[in-house]
Amino acid sequence: MSGLEDIGARVAGAARACGRDPAGVTLIAVSKTQPAARITAVLEQGQRVFGENRVQEAQARWGERRARFADLHLRLIGPLQSNKAEAALALFDAIDVLDRDKLAAALAEGAAKLGKCPDILVQVNTGEEAQKAGVAPGEADAFIRAARETYGLPVKGLMCIPPADEEPAMHFALLAKIARRNGLFELSMGMSHDFETAIRFGATQVRVGSALFGAR
Ligand SMILES: *Cc1c(COP(=O)(O)O)cnc(C)c1O
């Protein structure tokens, strides 16, 4: 079994185990820093949804591939500086890391200029870690409202990266709860070591890097 088939089977298995439709969980292949040959192999096996964490690295890697694979779907899952908002809007099909007003303003301005806006997820810093991006859980409702109403952004859901040294389940549960009370349906949560748990807590997108491609 290839890495992709193996992970796909584990995603589907985790969904079925909690009574969910496997089609309701999208596997995002996190290709950051992976060698080109590994990415090509996964593309050839049919994977089309990829996550990258840097705008410039993604431009270099996907610019040309994008022309060859029309159904490619690229998501930005790493920190975005507001001066790169326009470049990110031009390249990505979704930006999953909105977490502050300045970035919301830059995305709104860029989207108006380009005449298009990809789907947006708000990143929540569920563990309230100082070094981590994301809006604090207590500020999430107000920020989501501002992103939608003040900036007119198409916010579709939430994303989180739980603290590395804590049980992720409580963070996944918190993210799901914030999404529910804000009428949001997309939940990007779960990585190589905890995506099955995330699916149990309602993840609609799991971000899998090393378990799929091998160690970085
Ligand atoms: C790198 C990265 C992942 C993938 O991590 P793995 O543990 O290799 O699966 C997922 N999400 C984000 C935001 C990342 O930066």
The ligand as a Gaussian input file, in Angstrom:
#p B3LYP/6-31G(d) Opt

LIG

0 1
 C        3.759000      21.102000       8.927000
 C        2.354000      21.300000       9.260000
 C        1.439000      20.221000       9.275000
 C        1.834000      18.791000       8.989000
 O        2.561000      18.266000      10.056000
 P        2.888000      16.712000      10.142000
 O        3.091000      16.474000      11.594000
 O        4.108000      16.477000       9.334000
 O        1.733000      15.962000       9.627000
 C        0.117000      20.498000       9.547000
 N       -0.304000      21.757000       9.813000
 C        0.537000      22.804000       9.817000
 C       -0.008000      24.158000      10.108000
 C        1.879000      22.617000       9.554000
 O        2.697000      23.680000       9.571000

